[in-house]
């Protein structure tokens, strides 16, 4: 990629002004925290440092101004007041007098929450509940709440919390939506590690007990810890898809990290922008989006793309979301970082706008909002996909799970082991049942088995002892017990490579079966040596190796060794250059941008085309027709499902399994076309 000066970068982005506008962050105003009156652009202000437990109403009362006056000078307060925040207070000659016992009546609307109402009026949830005790049982639509204009009593600076087993500073900060720094400041005596049974202080505003919130659906709760026991949920509305609600024009917001302020600094100094400057990190993704936009426009879509510079900076995200035009968006792509994605998802939920998360793989984001779309599948989903493939192709072979017992992924490996084992048991159950049902006929529990296919379950001899339980057990119960044990037999061997070494692995290989080595570990030197050793063993044993996505990036893996060891890799980002659509995109990208597309460019065009095509075909509520959209890409199509429950977001399940064969990379599940 050639070096681009910041000035050219700004021209490049503004060059698409007909379909997109770039909004950069405003420079911060540097001030001190005194009580003196300051004059800015002819207006006088106080600068106030927010203390723990203060609210806008208490601050407004102290300065003799209204809350609306303060919000007008500090737009970022629309999203709440933070401890240690510095805000501008307009100076008035004669402060207003505040009447005592002021209240505002608020009628609860559908899907409103106590948290959202407290943020709207900048009053703590506990303060609202004190004046509306019936709300402790949960909010009801059309319920009228009395919102106090000023706090009745001064809030203490903390609440106490008893530490539970497994609590960490990070988990508490996530659970109670406070910063780790706030927790440490309130508890300076704490060690680095929390201990169960400790009593610690938390900021007073945290909600220790769950509050029932309004939703026409059931409470989504937390995403299940045991991911593999959940079921995919397909939600779609056939009647809507036949007659969707369409618009003349759609607005799409792209929240992309451009770091324009950093690029501008380079431009001011006259220095060229380095090739790997962070402002250029996601430019290829943006370029892919633009080509997708061209494609849907050629198909008749009328879509306006609005581009905003948003990264991890929450202040910048709030400023963008506060723009008047943002409520008119029909789709939001981004943010790319979890810190700001949660803020974007909250805004989108309030305005019913679908949100796309292009890069984050953490499935916890699915809990942010029911219409958030995780484009890059989580590692859990990729492993789930791998387990289904291995169990389908090799249920009767010698399957060995190879890993290094890494502490940070031990739970993931254990979940995968259980799920793969269950999948194999299921495949063997049906396979054996069909095979045994085709032998010469015989009677089993008054049912004729054999001579033809039958829907009666039968089992191999290894399970016959389960049919002789203690007297009095029902036959149906005996059958269910046999099925349970069938599914839970141990079908997988396990090798901890760091402890057992290659020799320990060799002892578990079979000369009579295909040896399927599911290898869940990384580290280039170790993997390189592992593949080299297996390539030598391939002369004696029939070996197929399955590795993790990182292996694709290891330069030291020799292609001959990869082929000899029959290496397969599961990955969510495989680009098949034999596909005509990929070839067409590469040609258009070269013509337009005079460069070769990278991984981010392909992800940009895929993301943009899928969702903008969805808008064009089915409108803003395209997710009601997700089943149809999922069918558009052939055998390796993008496929969104509700993996974490119907009240959480959508996750793309597409995972490709590639192998190295004859010095080519092949998608093993792609149908083979035979010339006739």
HELIX and SHEET records of a PDB file:
HELIX    1   1 UNK A    6  UNK A   14  1                                   9    
HELIX    2   2 UNK A   56  UNK A   63  1                                   8    
HELIX    3   3 UNK A   67  UNK A   73  1                                   7    
HELIX    4   4 UNK A   75  UNK A   79  5                                   5    
HELIX    5   5 UNK A  114  UNK A  121  1                                   8    
HELIX    6   6 UNK A  125  UNK A  131  1                                   7    
HELIX    7   7 UNK A  133  UNK A  137  5                                   5    
HELIX    8   8 UNK A  169  UNK A  176  1                                   8    
HELIX    9   9 UNK A  180  UNK A  186  1                                   7    
HELIX   10  10 UNK A  227  UNK A  229  5                                   3    
HELIX   11  11 UNK A  238  UNK A  242  1                                   5    
HELIX   12  12 UNK A  260  UNK A  269  1                                  10    
HELIX   13  13 UNK A  278  UNK A  280  5                                   3    
HELIX   14  14 UNK A  283  UNK A  298  1                                  16    
HELIX   15  15 UNK A  314  UNK A  321  1                                   8    
HELIX   16  16 UNK A  324  UNK A  328  5                                   5    
HELIX   17  17 UNK A  338  UNK A  351  1                                  14    
HELIX   18  18 UNK A  363  UNK A  367  5                                   5    
HELIX   19  19 UNK A  379  UNK A  393  1                                  15    
HELIX   20  20 UNK A  407  UNK A  409  5                                   3    
HELIX   21  21 UNK A  410  UNK A  436  1                                  27    
HELIX   22  22 UNK A  461  UNK A  467  5                                   7    
HELIX   23  23 UNK A  475  UNK A  487  1                                  13    
HELIX   24  24 UNK A  497  UNK A  507  1                                  11    
HELIX   25  25 UNK A  524  UNK A  537  1                                  14    
HELIX   26  26 UNK A  549  UNK A  553  5                                   5    
HELIX   27  27 UNK A  559  UNK A  564  1                                   6    
HELIX   28  28 UNK A  580  UNK A  593  1                                  14    
HELIX   29  29 UNK A  599  UNK A  618  1                                  20    
HELIX   30  30 UNK A  622  UNK A  625  5                                   4    
HELIX   31  31 UNK A  626  UNK A  629  1                                   4    
HELIX   32  32 UNK A  634  UNK A  636  5                                   3    
SHEET    1   A 8 UNK A  22  UNK A  23  0                                        
SHEET    2   A 8 UNK A 303  UNK A 309  1                                        
SHEET    3   A 8 UNK A 250  UNK A 256  1                                        
SHEET    4   A 8 UNK A 331  UNK A 333  1                                        
SHEET    5   A 8 UNK A 354  UNK A 357  1                                        
SHEET    6   A 8 UNK A 372  UNK A 374  1                                        
SHEET    7   A 8 UNK A 650  UNK A 652  1                                        
SHEET    8   A 8 UNK A 640  UNK A 641 -1                                        
SHEET    1   B 3 UNK A  38  UNK A  40  0                                        
SHEET    2   B 3 UNK A  43  UNK A  49 -1                                        
SHEET    3   B 3 UNK A  86  UNK A  90 -1                                        
SHEET    1   C 2 UNK A 103  UNK A 107  0                                        
SHEET    2   C 2 UNK A 144  UNK A 148 -1                                        
SHEET    1   D 2 UNK A 158  UNK A 162  0                                        
SHEET    2   D 2 UNK A 199  UNK A 203 -1                                        
SHEET    1   E 7 UNK A 492  UNK A 496  0                                        
SHEET    2   E 7 UNK A 398  UNK A 403  1                                        
SHEET    3   E 7 UNK A 515  UNK A 519  1                                        
SHEET    4   E 7 UNK A 543  UNK A 547  1                                        
SHEET    5   E 7 UNK A 567  UNK A 571  1                                        
SHEET    6   E 7 UNK A 656  UNK A 661 -1                                        
SHEET    7   E 7 UNK A 664  UNK A 667 -1                                        
SHEET    1   F 2 UNK A 442  UNK A 444  0                                        
SHEET    2   F 2 UNK A 447  UNK A 449 -1                                        
END                                                                             
